[in-house]
Amino acid sequence: MYEASIAQLRRGSTSTARIGFRRLLQTYPTSERVPDAVYFLGQSFAAENPDSAAAYYRQVLDRYPKSPRAAAALYNLGLLAERRKDTAAARDAYQRVIRQYPQSNEGALARDRLKTLGR
C-alpha cells in the first residue's frame, strides 16, 4: 500500500496517493511507515495547498520527532514560510533543523538557506 502510494505521488497523481496514504494510516495505525505516510501526505499538498502541507509536516514533528522524516518536515516548513515571504518563520524553522537534527542532510540544507536569507 505504501509503495503503491509513493508510486502514485511520483507520477503526479496526488489525489490517488492521498487515498492510499490515508488508507494505510487507518488500516495500519501502528506501522513503522506511519510517519512516512504522514510526511508524504504533506508532500502531496505542498504545491497546491501549503496550509494543508504544513499541518501534516507539523504532525510528523509533534507525533514522530525521532522519525527520519522529522528533519525533512521541519525543513519543508521553512521552505513554505519562505514561499509566504515570512522570513522570520523560515529562519526559525531552519535554525530548529540545525539545532535538533544537526547531522541530517536537511541540517546542511538549512545552513545554506540561512546564508541565503542573511543576504
C-alpha positions in Angstrom: 0.0 0.0 0.0 2.8 2.4 0.9 4.9 1.6 -2.2 1.9 2.0 -4.4 1.0 5.4 -2.9 4.6 6.6 -3.3 4.5 5.5 -7.0 1.3 7.5 -7.5 2.8 10.5 -5.8 5.9 10.3 -8.1 3.6 10.0 -11.2 1.8 13.2 -10.1 -1.4 11.5 -9.1 -1.6 13.3 -5.7 -5.3 12.5 -5.0 -4.7 8.8 -5.6 -1.6 8.8 -3.5 -3.5 10.6 -0.6 -6.2 7.9 -0.7 -3.5 5.2 -0.3 -1.6 7.0 2.5 -4.9 7.7 4.4 -5.9 4.0 4.0 -2.5 2.9 5.3 -3.0 5.2 8.4 -6.4 3.8 9.0 -5.6 0.1 8.4 -2.1 0.0 10.0 -2.0 2.8 12.6 1.0 1.2 14.4 3.0 0.5 11.2 6.6 1.8 11.1 5.5 3.5 7.8 3.1 5.8 9.6 5.5 8.8 9.9 6.4 8.4 6.3 2.8 8.3 5.2 2.0 11.5 7.2 5.1 13.2 5.7 4.2 12.2 2.2 0.6 13.4 2.7 2.2 16.8 3.4 4.3 16.4 0.2 1.2 15.7 -1.8 -0.3 19.1 -0.7 2.9 21.2 -0.9 2.3 22.7 -4.3 -1.5 23.2 -4.3 -2.3 23.7 -0.6 0.6 24.9 1.5 -1.5 25.2 4.7 -2.5 21.5 4.5 1.1 20.5 3.8 2.2 22.5 6.8 -0.4 20.7 9.0 0.9 17.3 8.0 4.5 18.4 8.5 3.7 19.6 12.0 2.0 16.2 12.7 5.3 14.5 11.9 7.2 16.8 14.2 4.6 16.6 17.1 4.0 12.8 16.9 7.2 11.4 15.5 10.1 13.7 16.3 12.6 10.9 16.2 11.5 9.7 12.8 13.9 10.1 9.9 11.2 12.3 8.2 11.1 14.8 11.1 14.1 16.8 9.8 12.7 17.0 6.3 9.3 18.0 7.7 10.8 20.9 9.6 13.0 21.9 6.7 9.9 21.9 4.4 8.1 24.2 6.9 11.0 26.6 6.4 10.6 26.4 2.6 6.8 27.0 2.9 7.5 30.0 5.2 9.9 31.4 2.5 7.2 31.0 -0.1 4.9 33.0 2.1 7.6 35.7 2.4 7.7 35.0 6.1 11.5 35.3 6.6 11.3 35.2 10.4 9.4 31.9 10.4 11.7 30.5 7.8 14.8 31.4 9.8 13.2 29.9 12.9 12.5 26.6 11.1 16.0 26.4 9.7 17.6 27.2 13.0 15.5 24.4 14.6 16.6 21.9 11.9 20.2 22.8 12.7 19.7 22.6 16.4 17.5 19.4 16.6 18.9 17.5 13.6 22.4 18.8 13.1 23.8 15.7 11.4 20.9 15.3 8.9 21.1 16.3 5.2 18.4 18.8 6.0 20.7 20.4 8.6 23.2 21.2 5.8 20.5 22.4 3.6 19.1 24.6 6.4 22.6 26.2 6.9 22.7 27.1 3.2 19.2 28.5 3.3 20.1 30.7 6.3 23.1 32.0 4.5 20.9 32.9 1.5 18.3 34.6 3.8 21.0 36.5 5.5 21.9 38.4 2.4 
